[in-house]
Amino acid sequence: MKAAVLHQLGEVPRFEEFPDPVPQEGQLLIHVKAAAIKNLDKIRASGRHYASHEQLPTVVGIDGVGRLEDGRRVYTTGMTGMVAEKALVLPANLVPIPDGLSDVTAAALPNAVMGAALALLHRAQLKAGMVVLINGATGVTGQLAVQLARYYGASRIIVTGRNAESLEKLKTLGADAIISLRQDDETIGKQLKAVHASTPIDVVIDYLWGHPIEIILKALMGGGIGRFTHPVRIVTVGSMAGETISLSSGSLRSSAIEILGSGLGSLPATAYQQMNSDILPELFRLAAAGSLKLETEVRPLSDVSAAWQQEIAPGKRLVITIS
């Protein structure tokens, strides 16, 4: 079969022949139609991820869309790499794709759903009427988080980001207020404090970490003895602005701030079960009806090496079409 094959960690996958996977008992063969290439795929291939590839050469790609041998069209994670004509999958991981939803959109959506819906519902415990701040909302997952926060009942949504055009676009997706991170720290802090004073923030979904979250923490800090603060739950999903921050003990002692992470190690198994059984099917239906917006950059499998190194426009997900 043709596949995107990684020979050494840190290299670019190559379009070439690779042995067909052979199903064992309890496994299914899927004929892949489309697979998204995400930051996680690239980091694993680079060797910089705790779950980097161990056996090489190997086919890249965690998940994708295709048809089973009985004709069913499904989204699934793969037991073998999914940027290939064929892959092995488990029956328990299959999510049916509704008519009207393209293979490309169905392949692009799930990773963003994991980073948005699971963070909002399972870690932030979002309830209708809450005020949500999405830090770093101009990327694919951030844009989806804006739409889902609105869908799940947030009363007000504030977003931050550096790309002015993308920030303006977020207003059409459900954002009520935007704060540019291209401003100086003092200006950003004043705007955050003003928002928090007028409509207290209940939840922060963070895709940046690093210095931007330090500004947010400072803006949300309490005022000391005798001054009570509004509870805020900060859920960090990504670290595009840096892996570490400076956080004083007083920042937490003076505030009703709770900091959580949302990712593979912090979510319970029941969250992933719910994602496949309830969340993804529901959001697939919304996307098929045109109620969820997600932009893609589409390239054929034969161009995978060039596409892997391509600078993708902000807010777009790269999807490789297989056949």
Backbone bond lengths (Angstrom), bond angles and torsions (degrees), N, CA, C in turn:
res aa  C-N    CA-C-N  psi(-1)  N-CA   C-N-CA  omega(-1)  CA-C   N-CA-C  phi
1 M - - - 1.463 - - 1.522 109.59 -
2 K 1.340 116.71 159.32 1.450 122.41 173.10 1.542 108.95 -85.97
3 A 1.332 115.91 142.87 1.461 119.44 -175.88 1.526 110.30 -159.34
4 A 1.336 115.96 165.37 1.464 122.92 171.61 1.520 107.13 -93.03
5 V 1.316 116.89 106.17 1.459 121.85 -169.43 1.524 110.71 -108.35
6 L 1.336 115.52 128.05 1.459 122.74 177.08 1.525 108.61 -99.18
7 H 1.344 116.60 123.52 1.460 120.95 -178.25 1.525 112.41 -98.36
8 Q 1.336 117.44 -33.99 1.461 121.70 179.47 1.521 108.89 -141.78
9 L 1.339 116.45 142.14 1.460 120.16 175.55 1.526 109.20 -59.04
10 G 1.309 115.35 134.54 1.459 120.57 -179.33 1.513 113.78 94.98
11 E 1.340 117.03 -12.73 1.458 120.59 177.19 1.526 110.75 -89.02
12 V 1.326 115.59 171.67 1.458 122.37 176.15 1.526 108.52 -92.00
13 P 1.326 118.77 134.47 1.464 120.06 177.41 1.534 111.17 -60.11
14 R 1.323 114.47 147.56 1.460 120.61 -178.40 1.538 110.45 -111.35
15 F 1.314 114.91 146.00 1.465 121.42 173.66 1.526 107.73 -82.35
16 E 1.334 116.88 112.45 1.454 119.67 -177.69 1.521 110.88 -162.62
17 E 1.317 115.56 177.44 1.461 121.24 177.55 1.532 110.07 -74.78
18 F 1.345 115.14 144.54 1.464 121.73 177.54 1.524 106.74 -145.79
19 P 1.319 118.74 146.79 1.470 120.11 -178.64 1.529 112.88 -57.34
20 D 1.318 116.87 138.13 1.468 121.32 176.16 1.528 109.98 -61.35
21 P 1.346 117.51 137.57 1.467 118.96 174.11 1.526 110.33 -71.25
22 V 1.314 116.78 145.04 1.471 122.04 -178.09 1.525 108.38 -114.64
23 P 1.340 118.32 115.95 1.467 120.09 -178.32 1.522 112.44 -64.35
24 Q 1.327 115.12 138.81 1.455 122.23 171.29 1.528 107.99 -102.76
25 E 1.302 116.44 179.21 1.463 120.24 -178.88 1.529 110.76 -57.60
26 G 1.315 116.51 131.28 1.465 121.77 179.64 1.518 114.17 86.26
27 Q 1.325 118.20 -0.77 1.453 122.55 179.81 1.529 110.58 -109.52
28 L 1.337 115.42 155.68 1.456 121.35 178.20 1.519 109.29 -123.43
29 L 1.316 115.87 151.70 1.457 121.65 174.74 1.519 108.62 -98.41
30 I 1.321 116.17 132.13 1.462 120.75 177.19 1.523 109.18 -118.58
31 H 1.337 115.06 139.49 1.456 121.74 174.00 1.529 106.46 -94.79
32 V 1.313 116.05 106.02 1.458 121.88 -169.80 1.531 110.52 -74.29
33 K 1.337 115.46 137.54 1.461 121.76 178.26 1.530 112.37 -109.48
34 A 1.322 117.24 -32.63 1.467 120.71 -179.04 1.514 109.55 -158.79
35 A 1.329 115.58 144.18 1.465 121.19 178.35 1.520 108.88 -145.26
36 A 1.316 116.42 132.86 1.469 121.08 179.03 1.522 109.87 -82.34
37 I 1.325 115.54 144.08 1.466 121.40 171.68 1.518 107.63 -105.91
38 K 1.324 115.34 119.43 1.452 122.29 -172.76 1.517 110.40 -116.77
39 N 1.328 115.86 170.53 1.467 119.68 176.85 1.522 111.00 -56.77
40 L 1.334 116.90 -37.73 1.463 120.55 -179.48 1.527 110.70 -61.96
41 D 1.331 117.37 -41.31 1.467 120.06 177.90 1.522 110.92 -60.17
42 K 1.330 115.95 -43.30 1.465 120.43 -177.46 1.533 111.65 -69.64
43 I 1.330 116.31 -39.39 1.462 119.21 -179.51 1.529 110.39 -67.98
44 R 1.328 117.14 -39.99 1.477 119.66 176.53 1.524 110.66 -61.30
45 A 1.321 116.24 -41.89 1.462 120.29 -179.01 1.527 111.98 -70.09
46 S 1.330 116.58 -24.22 1.466 120.13 -179.65 1.521 112.30 -77.70
47 G 1.349 116.51 -19.78 1.454 120.74 -175.72 1.511 113.57 90.24
48 R 1.333 117.54 4.80 1.471 121.42 -176.72 1.522 112.93 -96.79
49 H 1.308 118.77 8.18 1.465 122.34 -178.47 1.522 109.73 -111.22
50 Y 1.338 116.17 148.14 1.461 119.20 -179.16 1.531 111.81 -65.07
51 A 1.339 116.09 -17.86 1.467 119.81 177.28 1.532 110.53 -113.29
52 S 1.333 116.18 37.59 1.463 119.99 178.87 1.529 110.89 -65.15
53 H 1.332 115.18 157.85 1.461 120.64 -179.03 1.531 110.49 -60.23
54 E 1.323 116.07 136.27 1.462 121.27 -178.71 1.525 111.91 -104.48
55 Q 1.326 117.07 -39.13 1.459 121.07 -178.61 1.524 110.08 -102.64
56 L 1.317 116.45 122.73 1.456 122.04 -177.71 1.534 109.49 -126.56
57 P 1.340 117.58 148.71 1.463 127.49 -0.86 1.528 111.54 -71.92
58 T 1.322 116.28 158.86 1.451 121.43 -179.79 1.519 109.46 -150.16
59 V 1.311 116.13 162.45 1.461 122.29 175.42 1.519 108.67 -90.27
60 V 1.330 117.35 135.16 1.460 121.70 -179.19 1.530 110.44 -85.83
61 G 1.331 114.48 168.25 1.462 120.38 175.17 1.507 112.46 105.99
62 I 1.333 115.81 121.64 1.462 121.54 -176.01 1.517 112.49 -85.84
63 D 1.333 117.21 -37.54 1.456 119.97 -172.55 1.524 110.29 -146.18
64 G 1.332 114.86 171.39 1.454 118.35 -179.50 1.513 112.20 178.47
65 V 1.321 114.28 -174.27 1.465 122.86 -176.58 1.521 108.57 -123.59
66 G 1.314 116.31 140.89 1.456 118.88 177.77 1.512 111.78 -169.89
67 R 1.334 114.69 -169.54 1.461 120.87 178.45 1.523 110.05 -115.82
68 L 1.312 114.60 134.84 1.452 120.15 173.47 1.525 109.13 -76.17
69 E 1.299 116.36 168.73 1.462 119.27 -178.29 1.523 112.51 -67.73
70 D 1.344 117.98 -16.87 1.464 120.32 175.15 1.521 112.17 -89.33
71 G 1.352 116.75 3.61 1.463 120.99 174.96 1.510 115.62 97.62
72 R 1.320 118.22 -10.76 1.471 119.96 -178.69 1.532 110.76 -67.60
73 R 1.352 115.73 137.73 1.460 121.68 176.72 1.522 107.96 -98.39
74 V 1.331 116.71 122.28 1.470 120.00 -171.95 1.523 110.28 -141.16
75 Y 1.332 113.62 158.08 1.465 122.20 164.29 1.519 106.93 -100.00
76 T 1.345 116.79 145.29 1.453 119.57 178.59 1.524 110.91 -164.51
77 T 1.308 115.70 158.42 1.462 120.62 165.92 1.528 107.66 -84.85
78 G 1.330 115.39 155.53 1.451 119.02 -175.16 1.515 113.17 -107.78
79 M 1.310 116.14 146.95 1.460 121.01 169.29 1.526 109.11 -76.76
80 T 1.326 115.24 -26.75 1.461 122.25 173.00 1.519 108.06 -119.60
81 G 1.331 117.69 168.23 1.453 121.12 -176.94 1.520 112.36 -58.68
82 M 1.346 115.68 141.54 1.462 121.12 -172.09 1.528 114.06 -98.95
83 V 1.333 118.68 -8.99 1.465 118.99 176.25 1.529 106.72 -87.33
84 A 1.319 113.43 71.40 1.455 122.07 -173.45 1.520 108.32 -162.31
85 E 1.314 115.55 165.39 1.462 118.71 179.88 1.522 111.94 -70.01
86 K 1.327 117.35 -27.54 1.461 121.40 -178.79 1.527 109.73 -139.95
87 A 1.330 115.18 153.61 1.467 119.96 177.02 1.522 109.09 -154.36
88 L 1.329 115.41 164.35 1.456 121.34 175.46 1.518 109.92 -101.69
89 V 1.341 116.13 138.43 1.460 121.41 -178.14 1.517 109.43 -138.43
90 L 1.337 115.26 165.34 1.460 121.43 177.49 1.529 109.88 -104.95
91 P 1.330 118.73 141.26 1.464 121.63 -179.73 1.528 113.41 -56.36
92 A 1.327 117.92 -32.59 1.468 120.92 -176.50 1.525 113.01 -69.55
93 N 1.346 117.34 -16.76 1.467 120.34 -174.95 1.525 113.85 -99.40
94 L 1.314 118.02 8.01 1.456 121.10 -174.31 1.527 111.87 -84.07
95 V 1.335 115.68 134.71 1.466 121.16 174.91 1.526 107.41 -124.31
96 P 1.341 118.21 117.07 1.468 120.44 179.87 1.528 111.54 -62.19
97 I 1.320 116.13 146.58 1.464 121.88 178.96 1.525 108.53 -106.92
98 P 1.321 118.24 126.54 1.469 120.14 -177.32 1.523 112.01 -72.27
99 D 1.329 115.30 154.74 1.456 120.02 172.49 1.527 108.92 -60.28
100 G 1.313 115.88 143.48 1.464 119.78 179.63 1.508 113.89 96.38
101 L 1.333 117.35 -11.27 1.460 121.19 177.25 1.524 108.46 -105.55
102 S 1.316 117.03 123.79 1.459 120.91 -176.51 1.518 111.41 -71.28
103 D 1.332 115.30 156.94 1.464 120.25 175.49 1.522 110.65 -58.44
104 V 1.326 117.09 -39.68 1.465 121.95 -176.57 1.525 110.94 -63.56
105 T 1.328 117.37 -49.00 1.467 120.40 -179.51 1.528 110.82 -66.80
106 A 1.330 116.46 -39.66 1.464 119.99 179.57 1.523 110.95 -64.10
107 A 1.330 117.85 -32.89 1.465 120.73 177.40 1.516 111.93 -75.04
108 A 1.328 116.99 -33.58 1.464 121.35 -175.39 1.516 113.26 -79.02
109 L 1.312 117.26 -27.75 1.464 121.53 -169.13 1.534 115.75 -74.68
110 P 1.344 120.71 -43.25 1.470 119.99 -167.97 1.521 115.99 -58.89
111 N 1.336 119.32 -42.24 1.459 119.26 -178.91 1.522 111.11 -62.28
112 A 1.328 115.97 -39.60 1.462 119.54 177.22 1.526 110.90 -67.08
113 V 1.319 117.11 -36.37 1.465 120.94 176.66 1.527 110.20 -62.05
114 M 1.332 116.41 -42.60 1.467 119.68 179.56 1.527 110.70 -61.22
115 G 1.339 116.38 -42.07 1.454 120.08 -178.19 1.510 114.24 -78.87
116 A 1.333 117.19 -13.53 1.464 120.55 -178.38 1.526 111.85 -111.60
117 A 1.334 116.74 -60.07 1.467 120.02 -174.99 1.524 112.21 -64.97
118 L 1.346 117.27 -44.77 1.464 118.79 -178.72 1.525 111.08 -67.37
119 A 1.330 116.89 -35.59 1.462 119.61 177.01 1.527 110.72 -65.98
120 L 1.313 116.80 -43.02 1.476 120.81 -178.63 1.522 112.12 -69.58
121 L 1.317 116.73 -46.28 1.465 120.18 -172.26 1.522 113.12 -84.88
122 H 1.326 117.60 -44.52 1.462 120.13 -172.31 1.530 113.01 -90.98
123 R 1.312 118.39 -39.51 1.462 120.10 -176.35 1.530 111.94 -94.65
124 A 1.314 116.90 -44.76 1.472 119.31 179.35 1.517 112.26 -80.08
125 Q 1.337 117.11 -19.63 1.472 121.60 -177.41 1.531 110.19 54.71
126 L 1.337 115.56 47.72 1.462 121.21 -177.84 1.521 111.25 -60.43
127 K 1.320 115.61 132.67 1.458 122.94 175.17 1.534 109.12 -121.25
128 A 1.302 115.53 153.30 1.460 120.18 178.44 1.522 110.11 -55.90
129 G 1.329 116.08 135.93 1.457 121.12 178.71 1.510 114.47 96.99
130 M 1.348 117.79 -10.77 1.459 120.22 -179.71 1.525 111.28 -73.66
131 V 1.336 115.02 156.57 1.463 122.80 175.41 1.528 107.56 -100.87
132 V 1.335 116.33 129.92 1.461 121.83 -173.65 1.526 110.28 -121.51
133 L 1.324 115.23 132.98 1.465 122.12 170.31 1.525 107.58 -108.66
134 I 1.334 116.62 125.70 1.462 121.36 177.68 1.519 107.49 -110.75
135 N 1.317 115.12 112.27 1.459 122.40 -174.90 1.524 110.10 -93.67
136 G 1.336 115.97 113.90 1.456 120.38 -175.44 1.518 110.79 84.48
137 A 1.326 115.48 54.62 1.466 120.99 -169.98 1.516 113.99 -92.42
138 T 1.331 118.60 2.69 1.462 119.33 -172.90 1.521 113.52 -86.35
139 G 1.325 118.84 -10.27 1.456 121.45 177.05 1.514 111.61 -80.29
140 V 1.327 116.01 178.95 1.462 121.36 -177.84 1.526 111.29 -57.28
141 T 1.339 116.94 -51.12 1.463 120.57 -176.55 1.520 111.10 -68.95
142 G 1.332 117.19 -38.43 1.455 120.29 177.82 1.513 112.31 -62.96
143 Q 1.322 116.90 -41.77 1.463 120.26 178.15 1.523 111.08 -62.85
144 L 1.332 115.86 -40.25 1.467 118.15 177.40 1.521 111.07 -68.42
145 A 1.330 117.26 -36.30 1.467 120.45 178.88 1.528 111.16 -61.16
146 V 1.319 116.71 -37.84 1.476 119.95 176.52 1.526 109.93 -59.93
147 Q 1.326 116.14 -48.03 1.462 120.11 -178.13 1.524 111.76 -64.98
148 L 1.324 116.51 -39.41 1.460 119.66 -178.09 1.526 112.05 -74.81
149 A 1.317 116.98 -35.33 1.468 118.99 175.79 1.523 110.09 -59.32
150 R 1.325 116.14 -41.03 1.467 120.00 176.80 1.526 110.44 -66.63
151 Y 1.325 116.72 -44.39 1.468 121.29 -178.66 1.529 111.19 -62.68
152 Y 1.341 116.67 -37.21 1.462 120.42 -178.47 1.526 112.95 -84.83
153 G 1.323 118.07 2.67 1.461 120.00 168.74 1.507 117.87 106.90
154 A 1.337 119.09 10.97 1.471 119.91 177.32 1.529 109.42 -58.09
155 S 1.327 116.29 137.59 1.461 120.20 -178.93 1.523 112.42 -82.90
156 R 1.332 115.99 -26.27 1.452 120.43 179.68 1.529 108.30 -152.09
157 I 1.337 116.10 138.99 1.454 121.57 -177.33 1.520 109.24 -128.04
158 I 1.330 115.82 121.46 1.466 122.43 176.95 1.518 107.18 -110.59
159 V 1.325 117.03 138.55 1.462 120.37 -177.98 1.523 110.53 -127.97
160 T 1.315 115.20 150.44 1.462 121.20 173.57 1.525 109.15 -124.68
161 G 1.327 115.33 157.92 1.457 121.05 177.66 1.514 110.04 173.73
162 R 1.327 116.12 173.31 1.460 121.26 -177.69 1.527 113.32 -103.85
163 N 1.310 117.71 -25.02 1.454 121.06 -176.77 1.520 110.32 -85.56
164 A 1.324 116.70 111.56 1.468 121.41 -173.77 1.527 111.73 -61.56
165 E 1.322 117.05 -44.08 1.463 120.51 -179.06 1.527 111.08 -63.04
166 S 1.330 116.19 -43.24 1.467 119.91 179.78 1.525 111.39 -66.84
167 L 1.321 117.09 -36.05 1.471 119.92 177.57 1.518 111.07 -62.59
168 E 1.316 117.00 -43.27 1.467 120.20 178.52 1.523 110.66 -63.41
169 K 1.323 116.56 -38.37 1.459 120.78 178.90 1.522 111.22 -61.76
170 L 1.333 116.57 -33.57 1.464 120.13 -178.73 1.526 112.40 -62.21
171 K 1.323 117.36 -24.17 1.472 120.02 176.11 1.524 110.54 -63.14
172 T 1.338 116.30 -33.54 1.469 119.86 179.19 1.526 111.80 -76.93
173 L 1.333 116.96 -14.28 1.466 121.19 -178.64 1.521 112.47 -99.65
174 G 1.337 117.51 -2.85 1.458 119.74 176.53 1.508 116.51 128.70
175 A 1.338 118.66 -5.50 1.468 120.52 -179.96 1.524 110.45 -72.60
176 D 1.335 115.70 139.38 1.463 121.38 178.57 1.521 112.16 -94.45
177 A 1.327 117.35 -30.02 1.463 120.88 -177.81 1.526 108.76 -147.10
178 I 1.337 115.78 144.98 1.462 120.46 179.01 1.525 109.59 -122.06
179 I 1.334 115.51 146.08 1.461 122.01 176.85 1.526 107.24 -131.25
180 S 1.315 116.10 119.25 1.460 120.58 -178.55 1.521 110.68 -79.50
181 L 1.324 116.04 131.41 1.459 121.32 176.84 1.524 111.97 -85.06
182 R 1.315 117.26 3.87 1.465 121.02 174.48 1.534 112.18 -82.53
183 Q 1.328 116.26 -7.95 1.458 120.80 177.56 1.528 110.19 -79.25
184 D 1.337 115.87 169.02 1.462 118.90 177.39 1.529 109.65 -73.00
185 D 1.327 115.40 160.72 1.467 121.26 -175.02 1.527 112.55 -56.47
186 E 1.323 116.78 -42.14 1.467 120.11 -177.20 1.519 110.92 -62.64
187 T 1.324 117.32 -43.41 1.466 120.98 -179.88 1.519 111.32 -65.04
188 I 1.337 115.89 -44.53 1.470 119.63 177.88 1.529 110.05 -59.71
189 G 1.328 116.16 -46.15 1.460 120.67 -179.57 1.513 112.76 -60.25
190 K 1.323 117.27 -42.41 1.470 121.04 179.02 1.522 111.10 -63.15
191 Q 1.334 116.43 -41.50 1.461 119.40 179.57 1.528 111.29 -65.71
192 L 1.321 116.23 -40.58 1.462 119.75 178.09 1.528 111.49 -64.49
193 K 1.331 116.31 -42.73 1.468 119.82 179.18 1.524 111.12 -63.58
194 A 1.328 116.35 -39.05 1.463 120.18 179.68 1.528 110.79 -64.82
195 V 1.324 116.35 -43.09 1.459 120.42 177.71 1.517 110.48 -63.10
196 H 1.325 115.97 -45.05 1.462 120.62 -177.10 1.526 111.39 -66.80
197 A 1.314 116.77 -30.96 1.462 120.36 179.13 1.531 111.54 -73.05
198 S 1.332 116.41 -37.27 1.464 119.57 -176.41 1.524 112.43 -85.60
199 T 1.304 117.07 -39.49 1.476 122.05 177.90 1.521 107.50 -136.74
200 P 1.324 118.15 88.38 1.459 121.52 -173.75 1.525 113.17 -50.74
201 I 1.325 114.92 131.48 1.460 121.98 -177.83 1.523 109.36 -78.42
202 D 1.325 116.10 129.36 1.463 121.72 178.97 1.522 112.22 -95.17
203 V 1.333 115.64 -36.23 1.459 120.85 -172.52 1.519 109.50 -137.07
204 V 1.337 116.45 137.32 1.457 122.43 169.86 1.523 107.59 -118.15
205 I 1.336 116.33 121.45 1.461 121.31 171.76 1.520 106.15 -102.37
206 D 1.323 115.99 117.03 1.468 121.61 -170.03 1.517 112.07 -112.53
207 Y 1.346 115.84 123.60 1.462 121.32 177.11 1.527 112.12 -109.79
208 L 1.330 117.93 4.59 1.463 120.98 -173.12 1.520 113.74 -114.86
209 W 1.336 117.78 -44.57 1.457 123.63 -171.17 1.533 108.56 55.69
210 G 1.306 119.94 -148.51 1.456 121.90 178.07 1.528 113.16 56.14
211 H 1.341 115.82 -149.87 1.467 120.92 -174.17 1.535 113.51 -61.69
212 P 1.341 119.74 -38.16 1.477 118.49 -179.92 1.524 113.58 -57.84
213 I 1.339 117.87 -38.18 1.464 118.41 -179.81 1.526 110.54 -73.27
214 E 1.324 117.85 -27.26 1.463 120.03 174.38 1.526 110.53 -63.07
215 I 1.324 117.03 -40.70 1.475 120.65 177.27 1.514 110.16 -62.73
216 I 1.331 116.55 -43.37 1.462 120.84 -179.81 1.521 110.93 -64.12
217 L 1.312 117.02 -45.56 1.465 119.95 179.07 1.524 111.43 -58.54
218 K 1.316 116.53 -42.76 1.456 120.43 179.55 1.525 110.99 -62.90
219 A 1.338 116.02 -39.87 1.467 120.31 -179.47 1.523 112.05 -68.52
220 L 1.335 117.40 -28.83 1.464 121.19 -177.13 1.521 113.37 -92.76
221 M 1.332 117.15 -4.70 1.463 120.50 -177.32 1.513 112.28 -62.47
222 G 1.335 115.08 150.39 1.455 120.81 177.58 1.514 112.06 -77.87
223 G 1.316 114.80 177.29 1.456 119.88 -174.42 1.510 115.17 -104.68
224 G 1.344 117.27 8.89 1.458 118.28 176.19 1.516 113.39 102.82
225 I 1.352 116.12 -156.13 1.458 123.27 -172.28 1.527 110.93 -60.84
226 G 1.348 115.16 130.55 1.456 120.57 174.78 1.513 114.28 81.03
227 R 1.327 117.39 2.61 1.473 119.42 -179.16 1.522 108.60 -119.91
228 F 1.321 115.23 112.14 1.456 120.51 -177.99 1.524 109.87 -87.22
229 T 1.319 115.98 149.29 1.458 119.98 -175.71 1.520 110.85 -120.07
230 H 1.311 114.45 158.80 1.461 120.94 -179.90 1.531 109.39 -76.03
231 P 1.331 118.46 132.00 1.468 120.28 179.17 1.538 110.92 -62.64
232 V 1.326 115.67 134.20 1.461 121.72 177.77 1.521 108.52 -132.82
233 R 1.319 115.76 131.01 1.464 120.97 176.04 1.523 108.16 -106.08
234 I 1.329 116.44 118.00 1.463 122.19 178.67 1.524 108.43 -101.47
235 V 1.320 116.00 124.27 1.464 121.95 179.82 1.526 107.85 -117.08
236 T 1.321 116.14 114.16 1.458 119.80 179.02 1.528 110.08 -94.23
237 V 1.331 114.27 129.22 1.461 121.68 -176.42 1.526 111.21 -113.39
238 G 1.338 116.66 -27.19 1.454 120.99 -177.26 1.510 111.68 -146.17
239 S 1.321 115.47 175.19 1.469 120.31 -176.60 1.527 110.86 -141.80
240 M 1.316 116.06 47.43 1.460 120.81 -176.97 1.527 112.60 -64.22
241 A 1.334 117.33 -22.70 1.467 120.50 -178.71 1.528 112.41 -102.55
242 G 1.332 117.72 5.06 1.464 119.85 178.92 1.509 112.05 139.63
243 E 1.339 116.06 146.22 1.462 121.74 -176.90 1.527 113.19 -83.68
244 T 1.319 118.21 -19.91 1.467 119.99 -175.03 1.523 110.60 -126.98
245 I 1.331 115.05 156.53 1.460 121.36 175.51 1.522 109.23 -137.10
246 S 1.328 115.43 165.27 1.458 121.66 171.09 1.522 107.63 -98.10
247 L 1.323 116.12 119.33 1.458 121.09 -175.87 1.521 109.15 -133.88
248 S 1.321 116.30 115.72 1.459 120.29 179.71 1.521 110.56 -82.88
249 S 1.284 115.69 152.41 1.464 121.02 176.29 1.524 110.37 -60.14
250 G 1.331 116.39 -37.01 1.461 120.44 -178.63 1.516 112.94 -63.46
251 S 1.348 117.09 -28.84 1.459 119.91 178.26 1.516 111.24 -58.29
252 L 1.330 115.77 -37.99 1.458 119.91 -178.93 1.523 112.00 -87.30
253 R 1.322 116.89 -35.53 1.473 118.88 -179.39 1.523 111.80 -67.87
254 S 1.343 116.89 -27.55 1.459 120.09 -176.88 1.519 112.84 -92.94
255 S 1.325 116.82 2.00 1.456 119.70 -173.53 1.521 111.06 -139.99
256 A 1.329 115.38 155.98 1.466 120.80 174.09 1.518 108.58 -92.05
257 I 1.342 115.29 56.19 1.458 122.39 -177.69 1.525 109.77 -102.03
258 E 1.309 116.03 132.94 1.458 122.56 175.67 1.519 107.57 -120.40
259 I 1.329 117.74 129.78 1.466 122.32 -178.59 1.524 109.54 -113.89
260 L 1.328 115.35 125.32 1.455 121.97 -179.51 1.524 109.62 -130.90
261 G 1.307 116.07 161.92 1.457 120.99 172.69 1.512 109.93 -112.01
262 S 1.334 115.96 155.14 1.458 121.04 175.17 1.517 107.74 -130.69
263 G 1.325 116.55 113.50 1.452 121.15 -177.96 1.510 110.76 -174.85
264 L 1.314 115.75 -171.76 1.464 121.09 -172.37 1.521 113.03 -57.66
265 G 1.327 117.75 -34.57 1.454 119.61 -176.27 1.517 114.66 -91.22
266 S 1.325 117.57 -13.23 1.466 119.80 -173.44 1.522 113.41 -103.75
267 L 1.318 116.93 -15.43 1.464 120.16 -178.06 1.530 110.08 -94.32
268 P 1.323 117.56 141.00 1.468 119.69 179.28 1.524 111.30 -74.48
269 A 1.318 115.50 162.09 1.466 120.48 178.83 1.520 111.28 -58.32
270 T 1.341 116.77 -32.69 1.466 119.78 -179.33 1.521 112.05 -64.01
271 A 1.335 117.19 -28.36 1.464 119.98 178.47 1.520 110.87 -66.45
272 Y 1.334 116.57 -42.29 1.462 120.29 178.99 1.523 111.15 -70.31
273 Q 1.323 116.35 -34.02 1.464 119.47 175.77 1.523 110.48 -64.12
274 Q 1.347 115.67 -43.17 1.456 119.49 178.84 1.526 111.40 -66.32
275 M 1.334 116.73 -33.86 1.451 119.59 178.98 1.524 110.44 -60.04
276 N 1.325 117.07 -45.83 1.466 120.44 -179.02 1.522 113.27 -74.61
277 S 1.326 116.30 -36.45 1.469 119.32 -174.18 1.518 113.08 -83.80
278 D 1.342 117.67 -32.57 1.467 120.47 -172.45 1.531 113.99 -126.37
279 I 1.344 116.17 -52.87 1.466 119.31 -169.80 1.520 111.85 -67.50
280 L 1.334 117.59 -53.43 1.465 119.75 -178.41 1.527 112.52 -61.70
281 P 1.337 119.44 -47.72 1.470 118.03 177.83 1.527 112.93 -56.35
282 E 1.332 116.54 -40.84 1.461 119.93 179.39 1.524 111.31 -64.42
283 L 1.332 116.77 -44.08 1.458 120.09 -177.63 1.524 111.72 -75.44
284 F 1.320 117.92 -29.51 1.468 120.45 171.29 1.526 109.92 -60.16
285 R 1.335 116.65 -42.48 1.469 119.92 179.07 1.525 110.95 -64.84
286 L 1.324 116.63 -40.41 1.470 119.93 177.99 1.525 110.57 -62.73
287 A 1.321 116.31 -43.64 1.463 120.63 179.95 1.525 110.73 -64.75
288 A 1.335 117.24 -40.78 1.461 120.96 178.68 1.521 111.13 -62.86
289 A 1.328 116.42 -31.60 1.468 121.09 178.93 1.526 112.62 -84.12
290 G 1.338 117.09 -2.60 1.458 121.08 179.55 1.518 114.22 84.44
291 S 1.329 117.42 13.30 1.464 120.93 -176.60 1.521 113.53 -91.55
292 L 1.329 117.76 -6.66 1.463 122.43 173.25 1.522 107.88 -123.82
293 K 1.323 116.07 133.51 1.458 121.29 -178.15 1.527 110.15 -108.12
294 L 1.326 116.14 132.62 1.452 121.37 177.02 1.534 107.58 -152.00
295 E 1.326 116.38 125.78 1.462 120.69 -178.01 1.527 110.68 -97.04
296 T 1.333 115.71 146.05 1.454 120.85 -176.76 1.527 111.49 -130.42
297 E 1.316 114.61 156.17 1.462 124.02 169.49 1.523 105.75 -115.88
298 V 1.322 117.16 117.81 1.461 121.35 -170.72 1.524 110.27 -108.95
299 R 1.342 115.06 130.71 1.460 121.43 177.62 1.533 108.99 -136.67
300 P 1.344 118.12 148.34 1.464 120.22 177.85 1.531 111.68 -75.92
301 L 1.314 115.79 159.85 1.465 121.06 -179.70 1.523 111.82 -56.44
302 S 1.316 117.35 -35.97 1.463 120.38 -178.33 1.525 112.65 -63.14
303 D 1.338 117.41 -20.29 1.473 121.90 -179.97 1.525 112.70 -100.36
304 V 1.344 117.85 16.54 1.456 120.34 -169.95 1.522 112.69 -61.06
305 S 1.326 119.18 -36.58 1.466 120.53 -178.21 1.521 110.79 -63.94
306 A 1.330 117.04 -46.42 1.461 120.67 179.06 1.520 110.86 -67.51
307 A 1.342 116.43 -41.63 1.468 120.23 -179.28 1.525 111.40 -63.85
308 W 1.337 116.61 -36.60 1.464 121.94 -179.76 1.527 111.35 -58.18
309 Q 1.324 116.06 -35.37 1.470 121.99 -177.36 1.517 113.07 -95.54
310 Q 1.319 117.16 -3.44 1.463 122.04 -176.58 1.518 111.81 -71.78
311 E 1.330 115.83 140.97 1.471 120.87 173.62 1.521 107.91 -81.51
312 I 1.331 116.49 111.31 1.462 121.28 -177.40 1.522 109.57 -86.56
313 A 1.316 116.43 138.69 1.464 121.17 -179.31 1.525 110.70 -59.41
314 P 1.348 117.15 146.18 1.469 120.55 179.77 1.528 111.57 -54.68
315 G 1.325 115.36 135.59 1.458 119.97 176.79 1.511 114.98 83.81
316 K 1.344 118.09 5.54 1.454 120.87 178.53 1.532 110.23 -113.43
317 R 1.340 115.99 147.30 1.451 121.62 176.55 1.528 109.38 -108.50
318 L 1.339 115.96 131.16 1.456 121.04 177.38 1.527 109.60 -77.77
319 V 1.334 115.71 126.89 1.464 121.35 178.00 1.520 108.74 -125.55
320 I 1.332 115.65 131.66 1.453 122.54 176.94 1.520 108.87 -98.88
321 T 1.332 116.36 123.90 1.447 120.23 176.08 1.526 108.97 -91.94
322 I 1.316 115.60 137.64 1.458 120.55 -172.05 1.527 111.60 -96.68
323 S 1.320 116.77 -47.11 1.465 119.45 179.75 1.522 109.81 -158.51
